[in-house]
């Protein structure tokens, strides 16, 4: 009976870990998207008709607005949204550390939260690029297609200057996707090295 209890512990930890990753991933991702959309000056209010903006506000106002009272923006960068994303990642890794019952390694939690934020930004941009590619294939003229185009344009513009159209096909999204995958691999190795050094 004791052996059955011990085998359930890793399963319980995996389930909790998955649920935490999903919840904090969605909330942190929404905070990062809010940061990016505000930096790009994309209208997000209910009057703008931007459904994604309304969704992002609904998910993040509870944390971003109180932080904004004490943390001013830096130019076009909404530092409250950035800090909100980091605090959510920090909470996730702190809860996982507590659930694991670890006696040491607490110093690694803030490092893991920082790497988690960068990984989330890479994943979010990858998802945006895939949606952008699909929408460009079906040639839909909609508010959402225009919004995705505006969000993808800043990282794609420098690549479009370097990579010419081939047979009328824009390969810049593919190039950026490959670069993002390389960045994710490098990030994983850097995270491992920093945790070993710490």
LINBELNOR-V325739 format. One record per residue. RES is the residue in one small letter. PSI is psi in whole degrees, -180 to 180 (999 if undefined). BURIAL is I if it has 9 or more other ideal C-beta (glycine too) atoms within 8 Angstrom, else O. Layout:
((RES,PSI,BURIAL) (RES,PSI,BURIAL))
//
This chain:
((x,-40,O) (x,-38,O) (x,-39,O) (x,-39,O) (x,-41,O) (x,-36,O) (x,-24,O) (x,-26,O) (x,-49,O) (x,-37,O) (x,-44,O) (x,-44,O) (x,-41,I) (x,-40,O) (x,-48,O) (x,-42,I) (x,-44,I) (x,-47,O) (x,-43,O) (x,-42,I) (x,-40,I) (x,-50,O) (x,-51,O) (x,-30,I) (x,-45,I) (x,-47,I) (x,-45,I) (x,-41,I) (x,-39,I) (x,-38,I) (x,-43,I) (x,-37,I) (x,-39,I) (x,-46,I) (x,-47,I) (x,-43,I) (x,-37,I) (x,-36,I) (x,-38,I) (x,1,I) (x,44,O) (x,123,I) (x,132,O) (x,-3,I) (x,168,O) (x,-33,O) (x,-24,O) (x,-17,O) (x,13,O) (x,104,I) (x,-33,O) (x,-40,I) (x,-44,I) (x,-41,I) (x,-45,I) (x,-44,I) (x,-44,I) (x,-37,O) (x,-28,I) (x,-17,I) (x,-38,O) (x,-27,O) (x,-40,I) (x,-45,I) (x,-45,I) (x,-38,O) (x,-33,I) (x,-24,I) (x,-29,O) (x,-11,O) (x,102,O) (x,159,O) (x,154,I) (x,95,O) (x,-124,O) (x,1,O) (x,122,I) (x,94,I) (x,-27,I) (x,-39,I) (x,-41,I) (x,-47,I) (x,-36,I) (x,-46,I) (x,-43,I) (x,-43,I) (x,-37,I) (x,-43,I) (x,-42,I) (x,-44,I) (x,-41,I) (x,-51,I) (x,-32,I) (x,-44,I) (x,-41,I) (x,-39,I) (x,-43,I) (x,-42,O) (x,-32,I) (x,-16,O) (x,30,O) (x,143,O) (x,-19,O) (x,176,O) (x,7,O) (x,-32,O) (x,-22,O) (x,-17,I) (x,-48,I) (x,-33,O) (x,-46,I) (x,-37,I) (x,-42,I) (x,-46,I) (x,-35,I) (x,-38,I) (x,-44,I) (x,-41,I) (x,-40,I) (x,-40,I) (x,-41,I) (x,-45,I) (x,-41,I) (x,-43,I) (x,-37,I) (x,-46,I) (x,-42,O) (x,-42,I) (x,-38,I) (x,-44,I) (x,-42,I) (x,-45,I) (x,-45,I) (x,-45,O) (x,-32,I) (x,-29,O) (x,-39,O) (x,-8,O) (x,49,O) (x,135,O) (x,102,O) (x,167,O) (x,-41,O) (x,-41,I) (x,-40,I) (x,-40,I) (x,-46,I) (x,-39,I) (x,-44,I) (x,-35,I) (x,-32,I) (x,-21,I) (x,-46,O) (x,-47,O) (x,-23,I) (x,-28,I) (x,-48,O) (x,-33,O) (x,-38,I) (x,-28,I) (x,-30,O) (x,-33,O) (x,111,O) (x,162,O) (x,139,O) (x,110,O) (x,31,O) (x,5,O) (x,130,O) (x,112,O) (x,2,I) (x,-38,I) (x,-39,I) (x,-43,O) (x,-45,I) (x,-38,I) (x,-42,I) (x,-44,O) (x,-39,O) (x,-38,I) (x,-40,I) (x,-44,O) (x,-39,I) (x,-39,I) (x,-46,O) (x,-42,O) (x,-43,I) (x,-43,O) (x,-41,O) (x,-41,I) (x,-46,I) (x,-44,O) (x,-41,O) (x,-38,I) (x,-36,I) (x,-41,O) (x,-35,O) (x,999,O))
//
